[in-house]
Amino acid sequence: MPVSPNYRHAQLSARVHAIARLLSREALILLLFIAASAMTLNIFMQTRGLEEGQPRFGLASMLDGSADQPFVKRQLLPRLANFLTELVPANERDTFVQYHLDKYHLKDAYFGRARLRNAGQEIWSADYALKYHLIYFFMFASLLGTLYLLRALGHDLIPSDNPLAPVLPVFFALLLPLSYLHGNFLYDFSELFFFSALLFSAFKGSYIWWLVLLPLAVLNKETAILVPLLYAPLLYSNCRGWAQRSAMLGSLVLAGGVFWGIGQEYASNPGSDTQWHLLGNLAFWTQPANYFLWADLYVPLIPVPRGFNLLLIGAFSLLIFHNWRAHPLVLRRLFWAALLINLPLFFLFTYRDEMRNLSMLFIPTYLLATHALLLYPKPKTPSA
C-alpha cells in the first residue's frame, strides 16, 4: 500500500522537531557547562592567580624551566604554551597581544593576585602575555572537557532516564573550589581531565588512547604514573585481548620513559621529588577543632566548610555509603583503589587539609554520589 504524502510529511516534521529539541538541549547544556567552568576558573584565578614571579613554582619559572622540583617536572601546559607562542613571529607579538588579547583585560583582572609573588619584579611582556592567555585557555578547556567526560562516564556507568542526569557534572564544577584552600596550580585542572579521559577509555576498552593519554598525563603531573594502579579494578576486567594488553603495555613503557626523561632533565633543579608533611599533619589532625573549620572560598564573608569539616565529610559519606551495596561493583572497586592509593599520599606529602591533593578520589566519589542521587530508592508510600 503506497504511503501518503501527508504521512511522509508528518514523519519528516517529527524528525525535524526531534533534532531541534536535541540541539536546543545540547546548546543549553553547553551553556551550563561553560558557565560552571568559567565560574570555577574565575574563583581559582581570583584566589591565587598563576603565582607569577614566584621563583619556586610560579608561571614564569615553570615556562623557563627554572622552577623547583617537583613542580618543574609538570611541563605539559608550559611546553605547549611555549610551542604555540613560537608560532607567532617575534617581531609581531607586541601587535598581536595589543590587538587580539589586551581587550580582554586578563592582566587587570588577575595578574598580580599571587600571594607569594616577588615584590617589585615586573615580568609582563608580549611573550609572557601570550603564554599567560594560552595557559588560561588550556585551564578552561580542561575543565570544560572534564565535565563532558563526566557526563559520558555517568551515561555509561549509571544508565538513567532521570532528566537531571546530563547536567549533574555542573555540581562537580561548582563544588570543586572547595579544594582550593591553599590555592591551585595550573596543572590541576588538566590532571582531572586526564583522570576522566583515561577512565573513560578504560571503560570503553579503547586502550589505544592510553598510548597518547597516559604519557601526556605523566608530563602534566608525574603522579599520573600511578593511574594504572588507580584503575586496576577496571583494567583487570576489561583488558583481555592481546591488542588491548599490547596497547596497555605500550602506554606504560611510554609513560615510564616520560617519567624518567623529565626527571633526568630537571635533576639539577633545586628542591626534591617529595615534600614530607607527616609530622605537621599529625599535629594538625590531632586537634579536634580542625574538623570544624570554615573558609570564604567562593566570595568574602560567606563561609563554606573547609577541608575535612565533618559536616561536609558527613554529607558525602551518608550519600555514598548508605545502601553501599546498591552501587555498581566497578564503582565500589574504583573508590577503594583510589582511597588506598591517595589517602596515604595525602597524609605523607600534603600540607594539612589541602583537599586538591585528594584528586584521585574526586571522580570515583562523583560517580558514586551521582549514582546515589539518580537511583536513590524512593520511600514507600503507606497503603491506605
Salt bridges, closest charged atoms under 4 A:
GLU26 OE2 - ARG25 NH2 2.97
GLU26 OE2 - ARG151 NH2 2.83
GLU51 OE2 - ARG48 NE 2.55
ASP68 OD2 - ARG56 NE 3.37
GLU86 OE1 - ARG93 NH2 3.51
ASP108 OD2 - HIS105 ND1 3.41
ASP127 OD1 - ARG93 NH1 3.14
ASP156 OD1 - HIS155 ND1 3.29
ASP156 OD2 - LYS204 NZ 3.06
ASP188 OD2 - ARG356 NH1 2.90
GLU191 OE2 - LYS221 NZ 3.82
GLU222 OE2 - ARG74 NH2 2.68
GLU265 OE2 - ARG79 NH2 2.82
ASP273 OD1 - LYS73 NZ 2.30
ASP353 OD1 - HIS182 NE2 3.91
ASP353 OD2 - ARG306 NE 2.94
GLU354 OE2 - ARG356 NE 2.87
